[in-house]
């Protein structure tokens, strides 16, 4: 079994990844900043390593002898200011790459996002040839693009880098879905032009499957989209979650022109634009297939909510 390391291991995707790796018998170290984060990864069977993401000297020694670094740490709050995104997502990624190279880790897997391609236009059946957009007006998108470029540009003999890009990661206790549920309950959510555009989504265990396959089979220097291979309309998908969470407030409609004045990017793009991705490359190169289907994923969300109410 392998010795692996994870940044962002206490986050939503990170916890699922750590659980999968530990369950497969791997020895897992996870970077943490706080006692709360340490407790989360310890409970999953990983070894917490205290350090500051942007200061690799505080944790790079823990990478020696590791076979892979999974880099999931990033600023996920889209309302955070540009400096915060630059610090955590861009500087943090550069630090993680530098630490892994310095420690002699042979493989580096980055958790990317389709958001790195967003600059205002919808993504319609795009593949990995679509350009990264570090020039995006949205700080989250621009910095995710810059971070992925750092990772892929670092690919070199003896240091293989891969980026896995899940879209709209969901599942039990998803921070993204929970945030949308809270906004709907508070009357702070609106359907833009009805919210009936088509979108790809990725159940958390399917995102983890992509990350693990990226480690095992990904071609160096390449990026891969992974999704549920089950496209949905955003409104129907979220209304299914709202029903599970007991949201009884009606979500109003808003036209695109009004939304442009009231909803900042990238939230406006997320709520009002189609986002469909081609996964041929992951299917062919990685042998990717979803490990959890859509109905099973929704049932897992229902069970988690029922358990939380007990």
C-alpha positions in Angstrom: 0.0 0.0 0.0 1.1 3.6 -0.7 2.1 6.5 1.5 0.0 9.5 0.4 -0.6 13.1 1.5 -3.6 15.3 1.2 -4.1 19.0 1.5 -7.6 20.2 2.2 -8.3 16.8 3.8 -10.8 18.2 6.3 -13.0 19.7 3.6 -16.1 18.1 1.9 -14.2 16.4 -0.9 -11.1 15.9 1.2 -12.9 13.9 3.8 -14.4 11.6 1.2 -10.9 11.2 -0.4 -9.2 10.4 2.9 -12.0 7.9 3.8 -11.5 6.2 0.4 -7.7 6.1 0.7 -7.6 4.8 4.3 -10.3 2.2 3.4 -8.0 1.0 0.6 -5.2 0.5 3.1 -3.0 3.4 2.2 -1.1 5.4 4.9 -2.5 8.9 4.7 -1.1 12.2 6.0 -3.2 15.3 5.9 -2.2 19.0 6.3 -4.2 20.8 9.0 -4.2 24.2 10.6 -6.5 23.8 13.5 -7.4 21.3 16.2 -10.9 20.9 14.6 -9.4 20.0 11.3 -6.9 17.6 13.0 -9.8 15.9 14.8 -11.7 15.4 11.5 -8.9 13.7 9.7 -7.8 11.7 12.7 -11.4 10.3 13.0 -11.0 9.1 9.4 -7.8 7.3 10.2 -5.3 9.8 8.7 -2.3 11.3 10.4 -2.8 15.1 10.9 0.3 17.2 10.0 0.2 20.7 11.4 1.4 23.4 9.1 0.6 26.5 7.1 -0.3 25.9 3.5 1.5 28.9 2.1 4.7 28.2 4.2 6.0 24.9 2.8 8.9 24.9 5.3 6.3 24.1 8.0 5.2 20.8 6.5 7.3 19.7 3.5 9.4 17.3 5.6 6.2 15.3 6.1 6.1 14.6 2.4 9.3 12.7 2.2 8.7 9.1 1.1 5.2 9.9 -0.1 4.1 8.5 -3.5 1.6 11.2 -4.3 0.2 14.5 -3.0 -3.5 15.2 -3.6 -3.9 19.0 -3.5 -7.4 20.0 -2.6 -6.9 23.1 -0.4 -8.3 26.3 -2.0 -10.5 29.2 -1.1 -14.0 28.1 -1.8 -15.9 31.2 -0.6 -16.8 33.0 -3.8 -17.6 36.1 -1.8 -14.1 36.4 -0.4 -12.0 39.2 -1.8 -9.4 38.8 -4.5 -6.5 39.0 -2.1 -7.8 36.0 -0.1 -8.3 33.9 -3.3 -4.8 34.8 -4.4 -3.3 33.9 -1.1 -5.0 30.5 -0.5 -5.6 29.3 -4.0 -2.7 30.6 -6.0 0.1 31.0 -3.4 -1.1 27.9 -1.6 -0.9 25.8 -4.8 2.5 27.2 -5.7 3.7 26.3 -2.1 2.2 22.8 -2.4 3.9 22.2 -5.7 7.2 23.5 -4.4 7.0 21.3 -1.2 6.2 18.2 -3.2 9.1 18.7 -5.6 11.5 19.5 -2.8 10.5 16.3 -1.0 10.9 14.2 -4.1 7.3 13.2 -4.4 6.9 11.7 -7.9 3.2 12.5 -8.5 0.9 15.5 -7.8 -2.8 15.4 -8.3 -4.7 18.7 -8.2 -8.5 19.1 -7.6 -9.4 21.6 -10.3 -12.8 22.9 -11.4 -14.7 23.9 -14.6 -14.8 27.3 -13.0 -11.3 27.8 -14.2 -12.8 28.2 -17.7 -15.5 30.6 -16.8 -15.2 34.2 -18.0 -18.8 35.1 -18.9 -19.9 32.7 -21.6 -21.8 29.4 -20.9 -19.8 26.2 -21.2 -21.6 24.0 -23.7 -20.2 20.5 -24.3 -16.7 21.8 -23.8 -13.7 19.5 -23.5 -10.2 20.0 -22.0 -9.0 21.9 -25.0 -11.0 24.9 -23.8 -8.6 27.5 -22.5 -8.1 28.4 -18.8 -9.2 31.9 -18.0 -6.9 33.6 -15.5 -8.3 36.8 -16.9 -11.8 36.0 -15.7 -13.6 38.9 -13.9 -14.5 36.5 -11.1 -11.8 36.1 -8.6 -12.7 32.5 -7.8 -12.5 31.5 -11.5 -9.4 33.5 -12.3 -7.4 32.1 -9.3 -8.6 28.5 -10.0 -7.3 29.0 -13.5 -4.0 30.4 -12.3 -3.6 27.5 -9.8 -4.2 24.8 -12.4 -1.7 26.5 -14.7 0.9 26.3 -11.9 0.3 22.6 -11.5 0.3 21.6 -15.1 3.3 23.8 -16.0 5.2 22.1 -13.2 5.0 18.7 -14.9 8.5 17.3 -15.6 10.3 14.0 -15.7 10.2 12.6 -12.2 7.4 14.9 -11.2 4.1 14.1 -12.9 1.2 16.5 -12.4 -2.5 15.9 -13.2 -5.6 18.0 -12.7 -9.0 16.5 -12.1 -12.0 18.8 -12.7 -15.3 17.8 -11.1 -18.3 20.0 -11.7 -20.7 21.0 -8.8 -19.7 18.4 -6.3 -22.7 17.2 -4.2 -23.6 14.6 -1.6 -24.5 14.3 2.1 -23.5 17.6 3.9 -22.3 19.3 0.7 -21.2 22.8 1.7 -22.3 24.1 -1.7 -25.8 22.6 -1.6 -26.2 23.5 2.1 -25.4 27.1 1.2 -28.0 27.1 -1.5 -30.5 25.6 0.8 -29.8 28.3 3.4 -30.2 31.0 0.8 -33.5 29.6 -0.4 -34.8 29.4 3.2 -33.8 33.0 3.8 -35.3 34.3 0.6 -32.0 35.1 -0.9 -32.1 32.8 -3.9 -33.8 33.3 -7.3 -34.1 31.3 -10.4 -32.5 33.2 -13.3 -34.7 32.9 -16.4 -36.5 30.0 -14.7 -33.4 28.0 -13.7 -34.1 25.4 -16.3 -30.7 25.3 -18.0 -28.8 22.0 -18.3 -25.9 21.4 -16.1 -23.5 18.6 -15.2 -23.0 17.6 -11.5 -20.6 15.3 -9.7 -21.4 13.2 -6.7 -18.6 13.4 -4.1 -17.6 9.8 -4.4 -17.4 10.2 -8.2 -15.1 13.2 -7.8 -12.9 11.0 -5.5 -12.9 8.2 -8.1 -11.6 10.7 -10.6 -8.9 11.9 -8.2 -7.7 8.3 -7.5 -7.7 7.4 -11.2 -5.8 10.6 -11.9 -3.1 9.3 -9.5 -3.1 5.8 -10.9 -3.6 6.4 -14.6 -3.6 10.1 -15.5 -1.2 11.2 -18.3 1.4 13.7 -17.0 0.6 17.3 -17.6 -3.1 16.6 -18.4 -6.5 17.8 -17.1 -9.6 15.7 -17.0 -13.3 16.6 -16.5 -15.3 14.1 -14.3 -19.0 14.2 -13.8 -21.9 11.9 -12.9 -22.5 11.3 -16.7 -26.1 12.2 -15.8 -27.1 15.7 -16.9 -29.8 17.6 -15.0 -31.6 20.8 -15.1 -30.4 23.0 -12.3 -33.9 23.8 -11.0 -35.1 20.2 -10.8 -31.8 19.1 -9.2 -31.9 21.8 -6.5 -35.7 21.4 -5.9 -35.1 17.7 -5.1 -32.5 18.8 -2.5 -34.8 21.5 -1.2 -37.5 18.9 -0.7 -35.1 16.7 1.3 -34.0 19.7 3.4 -37.6 20.8 4.1 -37.4 24.1 2.2 -41.0 25.3 2.0 -40.4 28.9 0.8 -41.0 29.5 -2.9 -37.9 30.5 -4.9 -38.8 33.5 -7.1 -37.9 33.9 -10.7 -35.6 36.7 -12.0 -34.8 37.7 -15.5 -31.2 37.8 -16.7 -31.1 41.6 -17.0 -32.2 42.1 -13.4 -29.8 39.4 -12.3 -26.9 41.2 -14.0 -27.6 44.1 -11.6 -28.2 42.2 -8.4 -26.1 38.9 -8.5 -22.4 39.0 -8.7 -20.3 36.6 -10.8 -19.6 33.7 -10.6 -22.8 33.0 -8.7 -24.8 34.6 -11.6 -23.1 32.3 -14.1 -23.8 29.3 -11.9 -27.5 30.1 -11.5 -28.1 31.3 -15.0 -25.9 29.5 -17.6 -25.7 26.1 -19.1 -22.6 24.1 -18.1 -22.1 20.8 -19.9 -18.7 19.1 -20.1 -17.4 16.3 -22.2 -15.8 13.4 -20.2 -14.5 11.3 -23.1 -10.9 11.9 -22.2 -11.4 10.7 -18.6 -13.4 7.7 -19.8 -10.7 6.7 -22.3 -7.5 7.6 -20.5 -8.5 6.8 -16.9 -11.2 4.2 -17.4 -13.5 6.6 -15.5 -17.0 5.5 -14.7 -19.2 6.9 -11.9 -19.2 4.7 -8.8 -22.5 6.2 -7.5 -25.5 6.8 -9.7 -27.8 9.8 -9.4 -30.7 8.0 -7.6 -28.3 6.4 -5.1 -26.7 9.7 -4.4 -30.0 11.4 -3.7 -31.0 8.5 -1.4 -27.7 8.9 0.5 -28.5 12.6 1.0 -32.0 11.7 2.3 -30.5 9.2 4.8 -28.0 11.6 6.0 -30.6 14.3 6.6 -32.9 11.7 8.4 -29.9 10.7 10.6 -29.1 14.3 11.4 -32.7 14.9 12.6 -32.6 12.1 15.1 
